[in-house]
């Protein structure tokens, strides 16, 4: 089960990173809802698209590295 959870996290990181790298402003503003501190954070990412792209690419790399280190099959109980 831990492998499946870790792979799910890797897939979300990769997908989120790709969207952030390709569409930094749009991806950030889509998440601008909820409490004001969160909205302020999302506006910051939207105002700095190059930084958003760079961090998003690092997120993709981290997701790929995480996935590459997982066992081929989940452990059996």
Secondary structure, 3 states (H helix, E strand, C coil): CHHHHHHHHHHHHHHHHHHHHHCHHHHHHHCCCCCHHHHHHHHHHHHCHHHHHHHHHHHHHHHHHHHHCCCCCCCCC
